[in-house]
Amino acid sequence: MPNEERVWAVLFTNAGLSELGEELKLYLGKGQIGLYLLCKQVDMSHPYFRMVADYHNPDGSSFQYLRQL
């Protein structure tokens, strides 16, 4: 289906949440296997893991989140 857009879910361990939890807590989802962050891009081909996500704030504004770990 050519109009489909890929979405990635990045799962976090307890150690990862202790480092990034405050920064991400408003944007994390919760599933049966744990907390996750929905991303539109994930790149693991470099020395750092790269995540890109689009988010909307309660006031209607939006922003793109980019994080390299």
C-alpha positions in Angstrom: 0.0 0.0 0.0 1.8 3.1 -1.2 0.1 5.6 1.1 1.1 3.8 4.3 3.5 5.5 6.7 5.8 3.5 8.9 5.6 4.1 12.6 8.2 2.7 15.0 7.7 2.0 18.7 10.8 2.3 20.8 10.5 0.3 24.1 12.4 1.6 27.1 14.0 -0.4 29.9 13.9 0.9 33.5 17.5 2.1 33.1 16.5 4.1 30.0 13.5 5.6 31.7 15.6 6.7 34.7 17.8 8.6 32.3 15.2 10.0 29.9 11.9 9.6 31.7 11.4 13.2 32.8 12.1 14.5 29.3 9.8 12.0 27.6 7.1 11.3 30.2 4.4 13.4 28.5 4.9 11.5 25.2 5.3 7.9 26.3 2.6 5.3 25.6 1.9 2.3 27.8 1.4 -1.2 26.4 1.3 -4.7 27.8 5.0 -5.0 27.4 6.0 -1.6 28.8 6.4 2.1 28.0 7.2 3.1 24.5 7.8 6.2 22.3 6.2 6.3 18.8 8.6 7.5 16.2 8.4 8.3 12.5 12.1 7.4 12.0 14.6 5.2 13.8 18.2 4.9 12.6 20.5 2.4 14.1 23.2 2.5 11.3 25.4 5.0 13.1 27.4 4.9 16.3 24.4 6.6 18.0 20.7 5.4 18.0 18.6 8.2 16.4 14.9 8.7 16.9 12.6 11.2 15.2 9.0 11.8 16.3 6.3 14.4 15.7 4.2 15.5 18.6 1.3 17.8 19.4 1.0 19.7 22.6 -2.3 20.2 24.4 -2.4 23.9 23.2 -2.4 22.6 19.6 1.2 23.5 18.8 3.4 20.8 17.3 7.1 20.0 17.2 9.6 17.5 15.9 11.6 15.6 18.5 15.1 14.3 17.6 17.2 12.4 20.0 20.5 10.6 19.5 21.5 8.1 22.2 
